[in-house]
Amino acid sequence: MCSEELYVENQMKKTLKKYGVKFYTRWGSTIYHYEDLIQAPEETATSFTSYFRKSEGTHIRECVGAPSKGQLPLIQDLSPEQSASLKYLPNYEEFGFSKNEIIEKDYDR
């Protein structure tokens, strides 16, 4: 994970903690797709040796190639609500940040 991702994760943890929400991560040590896991994420071994032994013999799925131009279908006949939702962009306040936090982080780069 890069520093920006770690920063966002830490900010999410702080904000969620204010509301009594527990924040769990499990993807720091696995390259398996969620649907290919051999057990539930909360049961995943935290040490490499245990994880390796349990996952031995499993395979990582092939990467999906990027679609070529025109390969993806266009969305047809959107309702007014669907059209509005595609234009919606949440602001920093909806994620629990203040304007000063955003300005300070921009200067840290």
URWO-V715308 format. One record per pair of residues at least 12 apart in sequence whose ideal C-beta (glycine too) atoms are under 7 Angstrom apart, sorted by sequence separation. I is the first residue (numbers start at 1). J is the second residue. D is the distance in Angstrom with one decimal. If there is no record, write none. Layout:
{{I,J,D} {I,J,D}}
This chain:
{{30,44,6.8} {26,41,4.3} {38,54,6.1} {38,55,5.8} {26,44,5.6} {29,48,6.9} {38,58,5.9} {29,51,6.7} {36,58,7.0} {36,61,6.0} {32,60,6.4} {33,61,5.5} {31,60,6.1} {15,96,3.5} {11,97,6.8}}
